[in-house]
């Protein structure tokens, strides 16, 4: 059975999404929810903590539990990399997230700097490069309006991207279709990728850059992108404000026994 606190959290989340509780509005106090028959003090407290963890509300002494000004963006999983979006259209990954979230966007909400640097150790390992080898680092800061949502730095081998738009520091996506389209046009069509996620405390620099409230963690993403032949064409590290995204994955459940192959 679904716990009572989860039922209450889901009910309140739906009311928030429908606009019954507006951004900036305070939810009923715990004692009011108890009096209304929504559960015990512990049940309501757990429900409110779940809503806070999901980024829908904030809680503080003296202000109670308040609906966030903006609900989290959907951060799509597999669907954000659909080739039809960037190969045949112009919907780069961060724009795909905005479209799925029903939110507007401007292409200049992604800024970037491009530098040629000595590959950090984990980048060298991902690309199979020797110590001291150089890579291009394409660092982006992505905002929604004036609020930063995440950073993403992609590392490329020079021989894959030299002379392409990926080493052009002009702000915004790297032309129509973004970076994956640039790689495709250069003969490096992406085929599969691995994403790893880590939740951790933010560094002081990240707190400042992402304009994080006190105590908010970040989600660090490591993405390795391969061609069908297994060549690594991008290794990326992203740092996301935890409360500004809801990570969403939709996929077919595998059956390795039936398919005759192991799982990655």
Phi, psi and omega in degrees: 000146177288130180301150181301322181295325179291320177300316180294318179299317180295320178297314180292322179299318179295321178295323178295315182293330178278353179089009178292331169245115185279156174307133181089350181277143180275136173288158177305145178296157184305316182297329178290322177293321178297315181296331180277001177084019181278355178137184179284171177302318180295320180297312181294319179300315179298320179297317180294322178294324178294318178297324178293317179297330180275001175081013182271334183220166170235149180234138178204154178296134178089342181241350181071208181253118190239139178293132179298153180297326177227136175286157183299148172289146169287128173253099185295156177267252183299321187298333183290344182256010180309125183300329180297335181288313187257332180282317185258347180228210183222035184256084179293169192303312183292331176288324176300321177297317181295316180299315180295333181271357182070029184246151177282171179202159169231141184299330181280007173283357171248115175257167181201156168229144180236127179222156174258122188225163170291131185298124171303156186309312183291333177289316178300318179297314182300320182271355182068036183259152177286161177301135179092352179291151181260151176223164169269132176250117179252101186261127180239145169245123182251134180237158167245103190069237179264356185262121175295142176249322181192165170246154176211124177242119178258137180246130184233148171288135183305321183293342179275332190234355181305131178082002179260176179292345180291341177254014175267120185281008179304132181301151178100174178303158184281063180081186182300126180086350176071198187298322181294326177292323178298314178297318178301314180294334179275001178096013180241078180285128180287144183237316180208163181210162175237133175240134176236138183241141178225130173263135181203170175288147179282147173280162177304321179295322180290322176303316180289313184293320183266000179054054185276143172289161182304132175083356182286131178279175174237160173249120180263131181248133170244121182238125176246125186245132187238155166275173179298334180276357178093007178284130176281120181249351176202137167235124187235145175237122179243148176234118188244135171297120192301321185278353185265002179224145167244113186281125188234126180233134179228115185208159176285132180287123183283158174226090187295331179292321180285320183282343178075025178214155180282167178270149175289000000 
